[in-house]
Amino acid sequence: MNNSLYNEVIRKGKYYTQISAYYFKEWVSFNMDFHKHNQVEIMYVIKGKCAVETEGCNITMKNGDFILIDANVPHRLVVGKDKPCRMLNIEFIFVEAKSIIPCFAQTVESCKAINKLVGRKMPYIVLKDSNEVYPILKAIINELGEVREDKSLMLDALMLQLLEAIARMAVEMAEKGIEVSDVYIRKAIQYMQHNYDCEVNVSDVAKTVNVHPAYLHRIFKAKTGLTINAYLTQLRMNKAKMLLANTDIPIIDVSNYVGINSRQYFSYVFKKNTGLTPAQYRKSAEKFVDM
């Protein structure tokens, strides 16, 4: 059976979570191969820094960050050689069972946050913990380490508590209008605003944001309506217009000020975007001031 959080079979039956693997581990200089498995996984960074690559995205995580990855989503963990990364991971599946604790389907129906989370069908969710998720994860690990026959009831309750806590955090972030893609786009725009006067390409921006260039290109255009190159050009032309209208900087220097080393290419791009050559634009700005 597909153990995805979004599997309709699980939504209709009496299914409960069952932890299939867990560990506390400190990684150093580790590059995991891309893989996928039929378990939902939660990776929590206790101390240090790592990167999780999934869905064409490279996600940097540090203390208190965690990611929930749905079943059968390709991913891999990367830890640098400079600093170790201590993590807590659990993997779980869904099994049919009987319990006095509400099953997953009942919880989805009764808990608005989990209902909204399941409705969004996201392959992964990255969040910053506010010291709510980690204590539950520790309680789960401690319970797993106990040797007693009745521990399944406690684990069922803790897992529902964990999913509800994650769902509330994810929904709160979404309702504030903060999507993971929005964070990447804001970082990309900030980088271009600070570096438009240098040679910049899509790979440079993507490297700074820590995502794959193709993925960044896709989400950037979907959100802004412009490609990254078009946005950068627009930014440069706006800066050039300001310099031409308000300073006496020579046109050849204006082109360098906005990161375009060829005056001929600068003139071509400027006219294409404004309908005027740089010299014509400066003259028209001077006339406007005289009036």
C-alpha positions, 0 to 999 in steps of 0.5 A, a space after each residue: 500500500 502507498 503510505 502517502 499522507 494523501 492516499 485516499 485509502 488511508 483516509 477512508 479506513 481505520 489506519 494508524 501510524 506505525 514507526 518503522 525506523 528512527 535514530 539519533 545520529 551525528 553526520 560528518 562529511 556525508 553525501 547520501 544517494 538519491 533514494 525514495 521509500 514507502 515511508 513518511 519521514 521527518 528529519 529534525 536538525 538538533 545541532 549543526 547544518 545540513 542540506 536536503 535535496 528533493 523535488 529539484 530543490 536544495 534546502 539548507 537546514 540548521 538548528 531547530 529546522 525540520 522537514 516532513 517528506 511524504 512517502 515515495 518522494 525522492 530525496 537525499 541528505 548532504 552534510 559538509 565536512 566542516 561541521 557535524 550535524 546532529 539529527 533526529 529522524 523517524 519514518 512511519 507507515 500506516 497500518 490497519 488496527 483497532 484502538 480507542 485513539 482516533 484513527 488517521 481518517 477520523 483525525 483528518 475530519 476532526 482536526 482543521 489543521 491536519 485537514 488543511 495540510 492533507 488537502 494541500 498535498 505537498 511532497 514535503 514541508 520545511 518548518 522552523 520549530 518553536 520548541 513544540 515539535 522536538 519535545 514530542 519527537 523525544 517523547 516518541 523516541 523514549 516510548 519506543 525505547 521502553 519495554 512494555 506491552 501497552 506502549 502502542 496506545 501512547 505512541 498512537 496518541 503521540 504521533 497524532 499530537 506530532 502531526 497536529 503540531 506540524 499541521 498547525 505550524 504549516 497552516 499558520 505559515 501558509 495563512 500568513 502568505 508565507 510559502 517556501 517558494 516565496 522565501 526563495 524568491 525574496 532571497 533571489 530578488 534581494 541578491 539581484 538588488 545587491 549585485 545588479 552592478 556585477 556580472 550575474 546569471 541564473 546559476 549565481 542567483 540559484 547558488 545563493 538561494 540554494 535551489 536548482 536553477 531550473 526550479 528557481 526559474 520556474 517558481 520565479 516566473 510563476 510568481 512574478 510573471 518575469 524570468 530571472 534575466 528579465 527581472 534583472 534587466 528591468 532592475 538594471 534599466 530602472 537604475 540606469 534611468 535614475 543615473 541618467 536623469 539625476 547625475 552627470 555620470 558619462 553614459 559609458 560609465 552608467 552602463 558599467 554602474 549597472 553591470 553591463 560592460 558593453 556600451 553598445 549592448 547597454 544602448 541596445 537594451 536600454 532603447 528596447 526597454 524605453 524606446 529611447 537611447 540613453 543620450 535621448 533619455 538624458 536629454 528628455 530628462 533635462 528638458 523636463 527639469 528645465 520646464 
